[in-house]
């Protein structure tokens, strides 16, 4: 899409180059300068995934097992007003997923099914709470009252960039727009890299008439992915070949 020329986006060429080693998987990406009021988080450069996830208690909920690699905020300036056009809170996390011994997240079907199951388990509970509240009031919730999340594999849209196939979807509640962007991809047989982009701002008065805010935010997500590279371990690359 054509992006508004008056919105000043991060200069990725001058952004910090972040290099993380996750048990042989290398993440190399450009990270815009943190501009939030909270303290930015960037993990140590080398992480032993087996050791880190081994620290979780055995009875920990399966969807609570994740490691935060990055969390920070950056803004999109406006060249025609003194105010920001928009901002985004970004996070990068590694989640560990339990799969059967004869399966792997590197198999597309396994990855998609496990991801849909996770969303259904978490957001489905949110929807049941909404339904219970309306039931107490003697009414039925509309679609606008329910949470938005992927419910089938086709809801996880494929986007290929820098030799990695990402899956992108929207999550959140229609009552608190805009919806966030969830971006994920497996990095080995049992771990998923998840990027979350929670935007605010980008109102019509800031971006101009005739521009779809959702499309613009998605374009900015893809701008970030242009500067994100995953170098898989030799073992992972060999297994990925089996599922092509």
C-alpha positions as CSV (number, residue, x, y, z in Angstrom):
1,X,0.0,0.0,0.0
2,X,1.0,3.6,-0.4
3,X,2.1,4.9,3.0
4,X,1.4,8.5,4.1
5,X,4.6,10.5,3.3
6,X,4.1,12.8,6.3
7,X,4.4,9.9,8.8
8,X,8.0,9.4,9.8
9,X,8.8,5.7,10.3
10,X,11.8,4.3,12.2
11,X,15.1,4.4,10.3
12,X,15.9,0.7,10.5
13,X,19.3,1.3,8.9
14,X,20.3,3.3,12.0
15,X,18.5,1.1,14.5
16,X,20.4,-1.1,16.9
17,X,21.3,-4.5,15.5
18,X,20.2,-7.2,18.0
19,X,21.8,-10.7,17.8
20,X,20.4,-13.5,20.0
21,X,21.5,-17.1,20.1
22,X,18.7,-19.5,21.2
23,X,20.4,-22.9,21.6
24,X,21.8,-22.7,18.1
25,X,19.0,-20.7,16.4
26,X,20.2,-17.2,15.6
27,X,17.9,-14.2,15.6
28,X,19.3,-11.1,14.0
29,X,17.1,-8.0,13.7
30,X,17.0,-4.2,13.8
31,X,15.2,-2.7,16.8
32,X,14.0,0.9,16.8
33,X,14.9,3.1,19.8
34,X,12.8,2.7,22.9
35,X,10.6,5.7,23.5
36,X,8.2,4.4,26.2
37,X,7.8,5.5,29.9
38,X,8.5,1.9,31.0
39,X,11.9,0.3,31.1
40,X,12.7,-1.6,27.9
41,X,13.6,-5.3,28.1
42,X,16.2,-7.0,26.0
43,X,17.3,-10.5,27.0
44,X,20.9,-11.7,27.3
45,X,22.5,-12.5,23.9
46,X,22.8,-16.3,24.6
47,X,19.9,-18.4,26.0
48,X,19.9,-22.1,26.6
49,X,16.3,-23.0,25.9
50,X,16.4,-26.3,27.6
51,X,17.9,-24.8,30.8
52,X,15.5,-21.8,30.8
53,X,12.3,-23.8,30.3
54,X,13.6,-26.4,32.7
55,X,13.2,-23.8,35.5
56,X,9.4,-23.8,35.1
57,X,7.6,-25.9,37.8
58,X,6.2,-29.2,36.5
59,X,2.6,-28.1,37.3
60,X,2.9,-24.8,35.4
61,X,0.1,-24.1,32.9
62,X,1.2,-25.1,29.5
63,X,0.5,-21.7,28.0
64,X,2.4,-19.9,30.8
65,X,5.8,-21.3,29.6
66,X,7.4,-18.5,27.7
67,X,10.5,-16.4,27.8
68,X,10.3,-12.7,26.9
69,X,13.2,-11.7,24.7
70,X,12.3,-8.0,24.0
71,X,9.6,-5.6,25.1
72,X,9.7,-1.9,24.2
73,X,7.8,0.9,22.5
74,X,8.5,3.1,19.6
75,X,6.6,5.9,17.9
76,X,5.7,7.1,14.4
77,X,6.1,10.8,14.1
78,X,4.1,13.3,12.1
79,X,5.9,15.8,9.9
80,X,2.8,18.1,9.9
81,X,1.9,18.2,13.6
82,X,3.9,18.3,16.8
83,X,2.1,15.1,17.9
84,X,2.9,11.4,17.3
85,X,0.9,9.8,14.5
86,X,1.0,6.5,16.3
87,X,2.9,4.2,18.5
88,X,3.4,0.5,19.0
89,X,4.3,-1.7,22.0
90,X,6.3,-4.5,20.7
91,X,7.3,-7.8,22.3
92,X,9.2,-10.9,21.2
93,X,8.7,-14.2,23.2
94,X,9.6,-17.8,22.9
95,X,6.9,-20.3,23.9
96,X,7.5,-24.0,24.5
97,X,4.8,-26.3,23.1
98,X,4.1,-29.9,24.2
99,X,3.9,-32.1,21.1
100,X,3.9,-35.9,20.9
101,X,7.3,-37.6,20.6
102,X,6.6,-38.5,16.9
103,X,5.5,-35.0,16.0
104,X,7.2,-31.6,15.4
105,X,6.2,-27.9,15.2
106,X,8.3,-27.9,12.0
107,X,5.4,-29.8,10.4
108,X,3.0,-27.1,9.2
109,X,-0.1,-29.0,10.2
110,X,1.2,-29.6,13.7
111,X,2.2,-26.0,14.1
112,X,-1.2,-24.6,12.9
113,X,-3.2,-27.0,14.9
114,X,-1.3,-26.4,18.1
115,X,-1.5,-22.6,17.6
116,X,-5.3,-22.7,17.0
117,X,-5.7,-25.0,20.1
118,X,-3.7,-22.4,22.2
119,X,-5.9,-19.5,21.1
120,X,-9.0,-21.5,21.6
121,X,-8.0,-22.5,25.1
122,X,-7.1,-18.9,26.1
123,X,-9.5,-16.7,24.3
124,X,-12.3,-19.3,24.4
125,X,-12.3,-18.8,28.2
126,X,-12.6,-15.1,27.7
127,X,-15.6,-15.7,25.4
128,X,-17.3,-18.0,28.0
129,X,-16.9,-15.2,30.6
130,X,-18.7,-12.8,28.2
131,X,-21.5,-15.3,27.5
132,X,-21.9,-15.9,31.3
133,X,-22.2,-12.1,31.9
134,X,-24.9,-11.7,29.2
135,X,-26.7,-14.8,30.5
136,X,-27.0,-13.2,33.9
137,X,-28.5,-10.1,32.2
138,X,-31.0,-12.3,30.3
139,X,-29.5,-11.5,26.8
140,X,-27.2,-13.0,24.2
141,X,-23.9,-11.3,23.2
142,X,-23.4,-10.2,19.6
143,X,-20.3,-10.8,17.6
144,X,-19.0,-7.3,18.6
145,X,-19.1,-8.4,22.2
146,X,-16.9,-11.5,21.6
147,X,-13.1,-11.7,21.4
148,X,-11.3,-11.8,18.1
149,X,-8.7,-14.5,17.6
150,X,-8.0,-17.2,14.9
151,X,-10.4,-20.1,15.1
152,X,-9.2,-22.1,12.1
153,X,-5.9,-22.6,10.2
154,X,-7.0,-20.3,7.4
155,X,-7.2,-17.4,9.9
156,X,-3.4,-17.6,10.3
157,X,-2.2,-15.9,7.1
158,X,1.2,-16.8,5.7
159,X,3.8,-14.2,5.0
160,X,7.2,-15.2,3.7
161,X,10.2,-13.0,4.2
162,X,14.0,-13.6,4.5
163,X,13.5,-17.4,4.1
164,X,11.1,-17.6,7.0
165,X,7.4,-18.2,6.7
166,X,5.5,-16.3,9.4
167,X,1.8,-16.6,10.3
168,X,-0.1,-13.4,11.1
169,X,-3.4,-12.9,12.7
170,X,-5.3,-10.3,14.7
171,X,-6.3,-10.6,18.4
172,X,-8.1,-8.5,20.9
173,X,-11.6,-7.2,21.6
174,X,-13.7,-5.1,19.2
175,X,-14.5,-2.8,22.1
176,X,-10.9,-1.7,22.4
177,X,-9.6,-1.1,18.9
178,X,-7.3,-1.4,17.1
179,X,-6.7,-5.2,17.3
180,X,-3.2,-6.3,18.0
181,X,-1.1,-8.3,15.5
182,X,0.2,-11.7,16.5
183,X,3.1,-13.0,14.3
184,X,4.6,-16.4,14.9
185,X,6.8,-19.1,13.5
186,X,8.4,-22.3,14.8
187,X,12.2,-22.1,15.4
188,X,12.7,-25.8,16.2
189,X,10.5,-28.9,16.9
190,X,9.1,-27.6,20.2
191,X,9.5,-23.8,20.3
192,X,7.6,-21.0,18.7
193,X,8.9,-17.4,18.3
194,X,6.0,-15.0,18.8
195,X,6.1,-11.3,17.9
196,X,3.3,-9.0,19.2
197,X,2.5,-5.5,17.9
198,X,0.0,-3.5,19.9
199,X,-0.6,-0.2,18.0
200,X,-2.4,2.9,19.2
201,X,-3.1,6.2,17.4
202,X,-3.2,6.3,13.6
203,X,-6.5,8.1,13.5
204,X,-7.8,9.5,10.3
205,X,-6.9,13.1,11.3
206,X,-3.3,11.8,11.8
207,X,-2.9,9.6,8.7
208,X,-5.2,11.4,6.3
209,X,-8.6,10.4,4.7
210,X,-8.9,7.4,2.4
211,X,-6.2,5.4,4.2
212,X,-7.2,2.1,5.9
213,X,-5.7,2.2,9.4
214,X,-5.5,-1.6,9.6
215,X,-3.7,-2.0,6.3
216,X,-1.3,0.7,7.3
217,X,-0.4,-0.9,10.6
218,X,0.0,-4.3,8.9
219,X,2.4,-2.6,6.4
220,X,4.4,-1.3,9.4
221,X,4.5,-4.8,10.8
222,X,5.9,-6.1,7.6
223,X,8.5,-3.2,7.5
224,X,9.8,-4.6,10.8
225,X,9.9,-8.2,9.5
226,X,11.9,-7.0,6.5
227,X,14.8,-6.4,9.0
228,X,14.3,-9.7,10.9
229,X,16.4,-12.7,10.0
230,X,16.4,-16.2,11.5
231,X,19.4,-18.5,11.1
232,X,18.2,-22.0,11.9
233,X,20.5,-24.6,13.4
234,X,21.7,-27.3,11.0
235,X,19.5,-29.9,12.8
236,X,16.5,-27.7,12.4
237,X,17.2,-27.1,8.7
238,X,17.6,-30.8,8.1
239,X,14.3,-31.5,9.7
240,X,12.5,-28.7,7.8
241,X,13.6,-30.3,4.6
242,X,11.7,-33.4,5.6
243,X,8.4,-31.5,5.7
244,X,8.7,-29.7,2.4
